[in-house]
Amino acid sequence: MGLLSFVFGLPFAPVRALISLAEVIQERVEQELHDPAVARRELEQVEEASARGELSPDAVAEAEYRVTGRMTQQSTAGAMAAESEHER
């Protein structure tokens, strides 16, 4: 039965490989998006731009809100995932 599954499943191998690649890319993007070091660099860039007078106070507040929102969203999502895993 294993040989038949292999032979008939072979045409779907590229699709499975593509799905696996997409999952790896998604994980990497999420890691980079929620990395505290990246967030800190972005906040430093906003602060430097503000000091140079390139950003208005409203733009600074918006940028800080966006960066900190990504970090808290990840924490909330992680807590919810852990909570649902615990319920199982």
N, CA, C and O atoms as CSV, one atom per row, in Angstrom:
chain,resi,resn,atom,element,x,y,z
A,1,MET,N,N,0.819,-1.192,0.000
A,1,MET,CA,C,0.000,0.000,0.000
A,1,MET,C,C,0.862,1.254,0.000
A,1,MET,O,O,0.467,2.265,-0.580
A,2,GLY,N,N,2.029,1.213,0.635
A,2,GLY,CA,C,2.919,2.369,0.688
A,2,GLY,C,C,3.437,2.747,-0.684
A,2,GLY,O,O,3.591,3.931,-0.986
A,3,LEU,N,N,3.713,1.741,-1.529
A,3,LEU,CA,C,4.211,2.009,-2.875
A,3,LEU,C,C,3.146,2.687,-3.717
A,3,LEU,O,O,3.443,3.619,-4.464
A,4,LEU,N,N,1.892,2.222,-3.601
A,4,LEU,CA,C,0.802,2.846,-4.345
A,4,LEU,C,C,0.585,4.292,-3.901
A,4,LEU,O,O,0.377,5.179,-4.729
A,5,SER,N,N,0.635,4.517,-2.615
A,5,SER,CA,C,0.477,5.879,-2.108
A,5,SER,C,C,1.584,6.776,-2.638
A,5,SER,O,O,1.342,7.927,-3.000
A,6,PHE,N,N,2.792,6.244,-2.682
A,6,PHE,CA,C,3.917,7.010,-3.186
A,6,PHE,C,C,3.739,7.351,-4.660
A,6,PHE,O,O,3.946,8.496,-5.062
A,7,VAL,N,N,3.362,6.376,-5.457
A,7,VAL,CA,C,3.217,6.579,-6.901
A,7,VAL,C,C,2.091,7.565,-7.204
A,7,VAL,O,O,2.263,8.469,-8.021
A,8,PHE,N,N,0.958,7.398,-6.562
A,8,PHE,CA,C,-0.167,8.298,-6.826
A,8,PHE,C,C,0.006,9.668,-6.156
A,8,PHE,O,O,-0.585,10.656,-6.593
A,9,GLY,N,N,0.799,9.717,-5.118
A,9,GLY,CA,C,1.030,10.991,-4.438
A,9,GLY,C,C,2.146,11.809,-5.059
A,9,GLY,O,O,2.277,12.996,-4.762
A,10,LEU,N,N,2.952,11.198,-5.916
A,10,LEU,CA,C,4.085,11.872,-6.535
A,10,LEU,C,C,3.697,13.127,-7.321
A,10,LEU,O,O,4.419,14.121,-7.243
A,11,PRO,N,N,2.602,13.131,-8.068
A,11,PRO,CA,C,2.252,14.364,-8.784
A,11,PRO,C,C,1.934,15.546,-7.859
A,11,PRO,O,O,2.001,16.698,-8.287
A,12,PHE,N,N,1.596,15.273,-6.620
A,12,PHE,CA,C,1.269,16.342,-5.679
A,12,PHE,C,C,2.481,16.834,-4.899
A,12,PHE,O,O,2.360,17.752,-4.089
A,13,ALA,N,N,3.637,16.242,-5.130
A,13,ALA,CA,C,4.846,16.631,-4.407
A,13,ALA,C,C,5.195,18.107,-4.601
A,13,ALA,O,O,5.544,18.764,-3.621
A,14,PRO,N,N,5.121,18.661,-5.813
A,14,PRO,CA,C,5.439,20.089,-5.949
A,14,PRO,C,C,4.485,20.992,-5.147
A,14,PRO,O,O,4.902,22.022,-4.616
A,15,VAL,N,N,3.235,20.610,-5.065
A,15,VAL,CA,C,2.265,21.402,-4.305
A,15,VAL,C,C,2.608,21.340,-2.822
A,15,VAL,O,O,2.577,22.357,-2.130
A,16,ARG,N,N,2.934,20.150,-2.336
A,16,ARG,CA,C,3.306,20.010,-0.926
A,16,ARG,C,C,4.587,20.792,-0.627
A,16,ARG,O,O,4.709,21.400,0.436
A,17,ALA,N,N,5.527,20.779,-1.550
A,17,ALA,CA,C,6.773,21.523,-1.362
A,17,ALA,C,C,6.498,23.023,-1.338
A,17,ALA,O,O,7.086,23.752,-0.539
A,18,LEU,N,N,5.614,23.479,-2.204
A,18,LEU,CA,C,5.271,24.901,-2.241
A,18,LEU,C,C,4.579,25.335,-0.951
A,18,LEU,O,O,4.856,26.414,-0.427
A,19,ILE,N,N,3.696,24.511,-0.450
A,19,ILE,CA,C,3.008,24.816,0.811
A,19,ILE,C,C,4.014,24.854,1.958
A,19,ILE,O,O,3.946,25.730,2.820
A,20,SER,N,N,4.939,23.910,1.967
A,20,SER,CA,C,5.963,23.879,3.006
A,20,SER,C,C,6.847,25.126,2.937
A,20,SER,O,O,7.183,25.707,3.969
A,21,LEU,N,N,7.217,25.530,1.744
A,21,LEU,CA,C,8.020,26.741,1.572
A,21,LEU,C,C,7.261,27.977,2.045
A,21,LEU,O,O,7.838,28.846,2.698
A,22,ALA,N,N,5.985,28.061,1.723
A,22,ALA,CA,C,5.167,29.192,2.157
A,22,ALA,C,C,5.077,29.248,3.677
A,22,ALA,O,O,5.105,30.333,4.256
A,23,GLU,N,N,4.971,28.101,4.326
A,23,GLU,CA,C,4.910,28.071,5.789
A,23,GLU,C,C,6.218,28.549,6.404
A,23,GLU,O,O,6.209,29.276,7.398
A,24,VAL,N,N,7.348,28.143,5.817
A,24,VAL,CA,C,8.653,28.583,6.316
A,24,VAL,C,C,8.797,30.095,6.155
A,24,VAL,O,O,9.271,30.775,7.066
A,25,ILE,N,N,8.392,30.619,5.007
A,25,ILE,CA,C,8.465,32.060,4.768
A,25,ILE,C,C,7.574,32.816,5.746
A,25,ILE,O,O,7.971,33.850,6.282
A,26,GLN,N,N,6.380,32.305,5.976
A,26,GLN,CA,C,5.460,32.961,6.913
A,26,GLN,C,C,6.046,32.991,8.322
A,26,GLN,O,O,5.962,34.016,8.999
A,27,GLU,N,N,6.633,31.893,8.772
A,27,GLU,CA,C,7.241,31.854,10.102
A,27,GLU,C,C,8.365,32.881,10.214
A,27,GLU,O,O,8.479,33.582,11.219
A,28,ARG,N,N,9.191,32.961,9.176
A,28,ARG,CA,C,10.328,33.904,9.192
A,28,ARG,C,C,9.843,35.357,9.228
A,28,ARG,O,O,10.386,36.181,9.964
A,29,VAL,N,N,8.835,35.658,8.442
A,29,VAL,CA,C,8.284,37.017,8.426
A,29,VAL,C,C,7.696,37.365,9.787
A,29,VAL,O,O,7.893,38.476,10.279
A,30,GLU,N,N,6.978,36.432,10.398
A,30,GLU,CA,C,6.398,36.687,11.713
A,30,GLU,C,C,7.476,36.887,12.769
A,30,GLU,O,O,7.339,37.741,13.645
A,31,GLN,N,N,8.560,36.096,12.689
A,31,GLN,CA,C,9.656,36.271,13.635
A,31,GLN,C,C,10.274,37.655,13.493
A,31,GLN,O,O,10.538,38.332,14.487
A,32,GLU,N,N,10.501,38.069,12.252
A,32,GLU,CA,C,11.114,39.367,12.011
A,32,GLU,C,C,10.170,40.501,12.391
A,32,GLU,O,O,10.604,41.528,12.913
A,33,LEU,N,N,8.898,40.315,12.132
A,33,LEU,CA,C,7.912,41.352,12.417
A,33,LEU,C,C,7.770,41.592,13.913
A,33,LEU,O,O,7.526,42.722,14.337
A,34,HIS,N,N,7.918,40.552,14.712
A,34,HIS,CA,C,7.712,40.653,16.156
A,34,HIS,C,C,9.015,40.635,16.955
A,34,HIS,O,O,8.998,40.458,18.173
A,35,ASP,N,N,10.144,40.820,16.265
A,35,ASP,CA,C,11.439,40.824,16.934
A,35,ASP,C,C,11.611,42.134,17.711
A,35,ASP,O,O,11.493,43.210,17.124
A,36,PRO,N,N,11.886,42.065,19.004
A,36,PRO,CA,C,12.050,43.292,19.795
A,36,PRO,C,C,13.192,44.182,19.295
A,36,PRO,O,O,13.108,45.406,19.391
A,37,ALA,N,N,14.243,43.582,18.768
A,37,ALA,CA,C,15.361,44.374,18.262
A,37,ALA,C,C,14.942,45.203,17.048
A,37,ALA,O,O,15.355,46.354,16.907
A,38,VAL,N,N,14.132,44.623,16.182
A,38,VAL,CA,C,13.635,45.354,15.015
A,38,VAL,C,C,12.733,46.499,15.461
A,38,VAL,O,O,12.818,47.607,14.932
A,39,ALA,N,N,11.879,46.229,16.427
A,39,ALA,CA,C,10.982,47.274,16.937
A,39,ALA,C,C,11.784,48.406,17.569
A,39,ALA,O,O,11.464,49.580,17.382
A,40,ARG,N,N,12.816,48.056,18.309
A,40,ARG,CA,C,13.645,49.076,18.941
A,40,ARG,C,C,14.334,49.946,17.883
A,40,ARG,O,O,14.391,51.167,18.025
A,41,ARG,N,N,14.859,49.317,16.820
A,41,ARG,CA,C,15.493,50.085,15.738
A,41,ARG,C,C,14.491,51.022,15.068
A,41,ARG,O,O,14.810,52.173,14.769
A,42,GLU,N,N,13.283,50.524,14.836
A,42,GLU,CA,C,12.259,51.370,14.215
A,42,GLU,C,C,11.910,52.556,15.105
A,42,GLU,O,O,11.751,53.676,14.620
A,43,LEU,N,N,11.791,52.310,16.406
A,43,LEU,CA,C,11.487,53.404,17.331
A,43,LEU,C,C,12.636,54.408,17.388
A,43,LEU,O,O,12.401,55.611,17.508
A,44,GLU,N,N,13.875,53.926,17.305
A,44,GLU,CA,C,15.026,54.824,17.278
A,44,GLU,C,C,15.020,55.666,16.006
A,44,GLU,O,O,15.343,56.853,16.047
A,45,GLN,N,N,14.661,55.069,14.895
A,45,GLN,CA,C,14.591,55.814,13.630
A,45,GLN,C,C,13.511,56.896,13.705
A,45,GLN,O,O,13.701,58.009,13.217
A,46,VAL,N,N,12.397,56.562,14.310
A,46,VAL,CA,C,11.316,57.543,14.473
A,46,VAL,C,C,11.797,58.685,15.361
A,46,VAL,O,O,11.548,59.854,15.066
A,47,GLU,N,N,12.483,58.348,16.442
A,47,GLU,CA,C,12.986,59.367,17.357
A,47,GLU,C,C,14.006,60.281,16.659
A,47,GLU,O,O,13.979,61.498,16.843
A,48,GLU,N,N,14.897,59.692,15.866
A,48,GLU,CA,C,15.891,60.489,15.135
A,48,GLU,C,C,15.213,61.397,14.110
A,48,GLU,O,O,15.581,62.564,13.976
A,49,ALA,N,N,14.231,60.869,13.393
A,49,ALA,CA,C,13.514,61.683,12.406
A,49,ALA,C,C,12.764,62.814,13.094
A,49,ALA,O,O,12.679,63.921,12.562
A,50,SER,N,N,12.230,62.545,14.256
A,50,SER,CA,C,11.527,63.572,15.017
A,50,SER,C,C,12.500,64.656,15.477
A,50,SER,O,O,12.177,65.843,15.436
A,51,ALA,N,N,13.692,64.246,15.916
A,51,ALA,CA,C,14.699,65.209,16.372
A,51,ALA,C,C,15.172,66.100,15.223
A,51,ALA,O,O,15.497,67.269,15.435
A,52,ARG,N,N,15.211,65.554,14.014
A,52,ARG,CA,C,15.606,66.331,12.838
A,52,ARG,C,C,14.461,67.205,12.338
A,52,ARG,O,O,14.662,68.038,11.454
A,53,GLY,N,N,13.279,67.027,12.884
A,53,GLY,CA,C,12.121,67.824,12.479
A,53,GLY,C,C,11.416,67.295,11.247
A,53,GLY,O,O,10.629,68.010,10.627
A,54,GLU,N,N,11.691,66.038,10.881
A,54,GLU,CA,C,11.082,65.449,9.693
A,54,GLU,C,C,9.673,64.923,9.949
A,54,GLU,O,O,8.893,64.751,9.013
A,55,LEU,N,N,9.348,64.667,11.211
A,55,LEU,CA,C,8.036,64.116,11.558
A,55,LEU,C,C,7.309,65.054,12.520
A,55,LEU,O,O,7.911,65.646,13.417
A,56,SER,N,N,6.025,65.169,12.312
A,56,SER,CA,C,5.196,65.946,13.233
A,56,SER,C,C,4.923,65.101,14.478
A,56,SER,O,O,5.097,63.883,14.444
A,57,PRO,N,N,4.504,65.720,15.557
A,57,PRO,CA,C,4.171,64.943,16.760
A,57,PRO,C,C,3.092,63.894,16.496
A,57,PRO,O,O,3.124,62.810,17.077
A,58,ASP,N,N,2.139,64.214,15.623
A,58,ASP,CA,C,1.099,63.231,15.289
A,58,ASP,C,C,1.692,62.034,14.551
A,58,ASP,O,O,1.313,60.893,14.812
A,59,ALA,N,N,2.623,62.293,13.631
A,59,ALA,CA,C,3.250,61.209,12.878
A,59,ALA,C,C,4.106,60.340,13.796
A,59,ALA,O,O,4.160,59.122,13.627
A,60,VAL,N,N,4.772,60.961,14.764
A,60,VAL,CA,C,5.574,60.214,15.737
A,60,VAL,C,C,4.668,59.304,16.552
A,60,VAL,O,O,4.964,58.123,16.736
A,61,ALA,N,N,3.569,59.854,17.036
A,61,ALA,CA,C,2.630,59.063,17.841
A,61,ALA,C,C,2.067,57.897,17.029
A,61,ALA,O,O,1.934,56.787,17.546
A,62,GLU,N,N,1.737,58.142,15.768
A,62,GLU,CA,C,1.209,57.086,14.897
A,62,GLU,C,C,2.243,55.985,14.691
A,62,GLU,O,O,1.913,54.802,14.775
A,63,ALA,N,N,3.486,56.362,14.422
A,63,ALA,CA,C,4.542,55.371,14.202
A,63,ALA,C,C,4.799,54.551,15.464
A,63,ALA,O,O,4.942,53.330,15.398
A,64,GLU,N,N,4.856,55.223,16.608
A,64,GLU,CA,C,5.072,54.501,17.864
A,64,GLU,C,C,3.908,53.561,18.160
A,64,GLU,O,O,4.113,52.438,18.621
A,65,TYR,N,N,2.702,54.016,17.898
A,65,TYR,CA,C,1.516,53.183,18.122
A,65,TYR,C,C,1.564,51.941,17.230
A,65,TYR,O,O,1.244,50.839,17.674
A,66,ARG,N,N,1.966,52.128,15.974
A,66,ARG,CA,C,2.025,51.013,15.028
A,66,ARG,C,C,3.061,49.968,15.476
A,66,ARG,O,O,2.788,48.768,15.464
A,67,VAL,N,N,4.247,50.442,15.871
A,67,VAL,CA,C,5.319,49.521,16.279
A,67,VAL,C,C,4.943,48.794,17.564
A,67,VAL,O,O,5.073,47.573,17.645
A,68,THR,N,N,4.479,49.530,18.565
A,68,THR,CA,C,4.125,48.873,19.829
A,68,THR,C,C,2.896,47.986,19.659
A,68,THR,O,O,2.758,46.979,20.354
A,69,GLY,N,N,2.012,48.348,18.749
A,69,GLY,CA,C,0.835,47.519,18.472
A,69,GLY,C,C,1.211,46.157,17.931
A,69,GLY,O,O,0.610,45.145,18.291
A,70,ARG,N,N,2.218,46.138,17.055
A,70,ARG,CA,C,2.689,44.846,16.526
A,70,ARG,C,C,3.220,43.973,17.643
A,70,ARG,O,O,2.975,42.767,17.662
A,71,MET,N,N,3.946,44.571,18.572
A,71,MET,CA,C,4.535,43.792,19.660
A,71,MET,C,C,3.462,43.264,20.612
A,71,MET,O,O,3.527,42.112,21.042
A,72,THR,N,N,2.477,44.098,20.942
A,72,THR,CA,C,1.433,43.641,21.856
A,72,THR,C,C,0.489,42.676,21.172
A,72,THR,O,O,-0.066,41.793,21.825
A,73,GLN,N,N,0.294,42.823,19.876
A,73,GLN,CA,C,-0.551,41.883,19.129
A,73,GLN,C,C,0.057,40.496,19.174
A,73,GLN,O,O,-0.658,39.510,19.348
A,74,GLN,N,N,1.368,40.410,19.020
A,74,GLN,CA,C,2.052,39.127,19.064
A,74,GLN,C,C,1.931,38.506,20.439
A,74,GLN,O,O,1.711,37.300,20.553
A,75,SER,N,N,2.072,39.309,21.492
A,75,SER,CA,C,1.958,38.794,22.852
A,75,SER,C,C,0.554,38.280,23.116
A,75,SER,O,O,0.381,37.229,23.732
A,76,THR,N,N,-0.448,39.013,22.653
A,76,THR,CA,C,-1.830,38.609,22.832
A,76,THR,C,C,-2.123,37.340,22.051
A,76,THR,O,O,-2.777,36.432,22.564
A,77,ALA,N,N,-1.647,37.268,20.815
A,77,ALA,CA,C,-1.875,36.087,19.990
A,77,ALA,C,C,-1.190,34.871,20.598
A,77,ALA,O,O,-1.743,33.771,20.581
A,78,GLY,N,N,0.018,35.065,21.138
A,78,GLY,CA,C,0.733,33.962,21.769
A,78,GLY,C,C,0.021,33.474,23.013
A,78,GLY,O,O,-0.044,32.271,23.267
A,79,ALA,N,N,-0.512,34.402,23.787
A,79,ALA,CA,C,-1.243,34.028,25.000
A,79,ALA,C,C,-2.520,33.280,24.643
A,79,ALA,O,O,-2.882,32.309,25.307
A,80,MET,N,N,-3.203,33.734,23.593
A,80,MET,CA,C,-4.433,33.064,23.177
A,80,MET,C,C,-4.137,31.663,22.649
A,80,MET,O,O,-4.896,30.730,22.912
A,81,ALA,N,N,-3.045,31.509,21.910
A,81,ALA,CA,C,-2.677,30.190,21.390
A,81,ALA,C,C,-2.318,29.245,22.528
A,81,ALA,O,O,-2.710,28.078,22.522
A,82,ALA,N,N,-1.574,29.751,23.500
A,82,ALA,CA,C,-1.202,28.922,24.653
A,82,ALA,C,C,-2.431,28.531,25.449
A,82,ALA,O,O,-2.525,27.408,25.945
A,83,GLU,N,N,-3.372,29.454,25.573
A,83,GLU,CA,C,-4.595,29.190,26.316
A,83,GLU,C,C,-5.435,28.120,25.604
A,83,GLU,O,O,-5.965,27.220,26.255
A,84,SER,N,N,-5.557,28.211,24.293
A,84,SER,CA,C,-6.339,27.216,23.563
A,84,SER,C,C,-5.647,25.863,23.564
A,84,SER,O,O,-6.311,24.827,23.560
A,85,GLU,N,N,-4.312,25.861,23.568
A,85,GLU,CA,C,-3.567,24.607,23.630
A,85,GLU,C,C,-3.758,23.954,25.001
A,85,GLU,O,O,-3.840,22.730,25.106
A,86,HIS,N,N,-3.827,24.775,26.043
A,86,HIS,CA,C,-4.006,24.277,27.393
A,86,HIS,C,C,-5.380,23.635,27.566
A,86,HIS,O,O,-5.525,22.672,28.319
A,87,GLU,N,N,-6.385,24.162,26.876
A,87,GLU,CA,C,-7.753,23.650,26.997
A,87,GLU,C,C,-7.895,22.262,26.377
A,87,GLU,O,O,-8.792,21.507,26.753
A,88,ARG,N,N,-7.045,21.929,25.457
A,88,ARG,CA,C,-7.142,20.620,24.773
A,88,ARG,C,C,-6.721,19.528,25.638
A,88,ARG,O,O,-6.741,18.369,25.223
